[in-house]
Amino acid sequence: MDYVEVRFFIEPYEEYISDVLAAELGEIGFNSFVPAEKSLDAYAPKNIFDEAKVKSLLSDFPFEASIEYQITQIESKNWNEEWEKHYFEPIVIGSDCVIHSSFHKDVPKAKYDIVIDPKMAFGTGHHETTSLVIGQLLEMNLEGKTVLDMGCGTAVLAILAAMRGASQLLAIDIDTWCTDNSLENIEINKITGIEVKLGGAELLEGLHFDIILANINRNILLADMQQYASCLSAEGELYMSGFYVEDIPLIEAEANRNGLKLIDYKEKNKWVVVKTIKE
Ligand SMILES: C[S@@+](CC[C@H](N)C(=O)[O-])C[C@H]1O[C@@H](n2cnc3c(N)ncnc32)[C@H](O)[C@@H]1O
């Protein structure tokens, strides 16, 4: 899939403005963000990118800041190189888990060593939401559990769940880049037992899982939570991330409507992961 890179120049630059801009861009099809000095690089699949929606978002933007943008077409083939050059450094999460790429040298030692060659797929562990969900995975007992990784990106969450003893795993993403990349990463890490499927919540009918991980975004979670709830086993746990702390009431209300109760949440730089179980 080809992508469009839009560099937003924010003046005066404030981190919270960049965060809000990224959240709003997430709602119009952008799915990767790289903050830079005084700017934000945002990426959207070429077939979803709509400049009119960007213009409309900026004209209604809630903060007083001047935001100019510049569009660059990104050929799929360049993306891995870009990651290697600029963005992805090894990351240690919770001291037990290190995520790095196959090109990294001098990687810190950790109990769970995950190799991710991300290309265009989200999920290197650097984003707050990924590391929040990883933190949850490192704490829970996954031995013999069935796990759904919804919005799998690189499949980093499914790979860690498999390393921690989950027995049957399904990783789903709507983006072919992500499903292709997930398959590559699963193979590089020599993991068996993870099935990868292209699509969305429509694939879940009739399935059941002990643990569901859904790190996507607020609006997709609100739209698809009903399907997630119906495939959660009676004693199951649904972890949702990809939204801000101020979105919790909306997410909790939708969870309650679907027979789920929110029992805990963790926060990192305003991003959260919430844990829900059946009421
Ligand atoms: C924030 S990334 C999370 C990736 C990875 N799970 C992680 O934790 O780093 C969200 C992923 O959800 C996928 N996605 C977006 N909408 C979706 C939907 N309706 N159903 C399934 N996946 C979706 C995107 O393509 C993207 O790869």
The ligand as an SDF file (V2000), in Angstrom:
LIG
                    3D

 27 29  0  0  0  0  0  0  0  0999 V2000
   -2.6860    1.8690   17.1110 C   0  0  0  0  0  0  0  0  0  0  0  0
   -2.3170    0.6040   15.9540 S   0  0  0  0  0  0  0  0  0  0  0  0
   -1.9410   -0.7280   17.0730 C   0  0  0  0  0  0  0  0  0  0  0  0
   -0.9610   -1.7350   16.5510 C   0  0  0  0  0  0  0  0  0  0  0  0
   -0.4800   -2.7610   17.5630 C   0  0  0  0  0  0  0  0  0  0  0  0
   -1.5530   -3.6140   18.0120 N   0  0  0  0  0  0  0  0  0  0  0  0
    0.1470   -2.0930   18.7610 C   0  0  0  0  0  0  0  0  0  0  0  0
   -0.3590   -2.2330   19.8650 O   0  0  0  0  0  0  0  0  0  0  0  0
    1.1550   -1.4040   18.5880 O   0  0  0  0  0  0  0  0  0  0  0  0
   -3.9500    0.2590   15.3880 C   0  0  0  0  0  0  0  0  0  0  0  0
   -4.0480   -0.7680   14.2790 C   0  0  0  0  0  0  0  0  0  0  0  0
   -5.4360   -1.0140   14.0810 O   0  0  0  0  0  0  0  0  0  0  0  0
   -5.6840   -1.2010   12.6990 C   0  0  0  0  0  0  0  0  0  0  0  0
   -7.1150   -0.9210   12.4990 N   0  0  0  0  0  0  0  0  0  0  0  0
   -7.7180    0.2660   12.2630 C   0  0  0  0  0  0  0  0  0  0  0  0
   -9.0500    0.1020   12.1930 N   0  0  0  0  0  0  0  0  0  0  0  0
   -9.3040   -1.2090   12.4080 C   0  0  0  0  0  0  0  0  0  0  0  0
  -10.4920   -1.9950   12.4620 C   0  0  0  0  0  0  0  0  0  0  0  0
  -11.6970   -1.4630   12.2880 N   0  0  0  0  0  0  0  0  0  0  0  0
  -10.3840   -3.3170   12.7090 N   0  0  0  0  0  0  0  0  0  0  0  0
   -9.1570   -3.8870   12.8490 C   0  0  0  0  0  0  0  0  0  0  0  0
   -7.9920   -3.1950   12.7950 N   0  0  0  0  0  0  0  0  0  0  0  0
   -8.0690   -1.8760   12.5840 C   0  0  0  0  0  0  0  0  0  0  0  0
   -4.7160   -0.2460   12.0200 C   0  0  0  0  0  0  0  0  0  0  0  0
   -4.4630   -0.6540   10.6830 O   0  0  0  0  0  0  0  0  0  0  0  0
   -3.4900   -0.3370   12.9370 C   0  0  0  0  0  0  0  0  0  0  0  0
   -2.5850   -1.3050   12.4740 O   0  0  0  0  0  0  0  0  0  0  0  0
  1  2  1  0
  2  3  1  0
  2 10  1  0
  3  4  1  0
  4  5  1  0
  5  6  1  0
  5  7  1  0
  7  8  2  0
  7  9  1  0
 10 11  1  0
 11 12  1  0
 11 26  1  0
 12 13  1  0
 13 14  1  0
 13 24  1  0
 14 15  1  0
 14 23  1  0
 15 16  2  0
 16 17  1  0
 17 18  1  0
 17 23  2  0
 18 19  1  0
 18 20  2  0
 20 21  1  0
 21 22  2  0
 22 23  1  0
 24 25  1  0
 24 26  1  0
 26 27  1  0
M  CHG  2   2   1   9  -1
M  END
$$$$
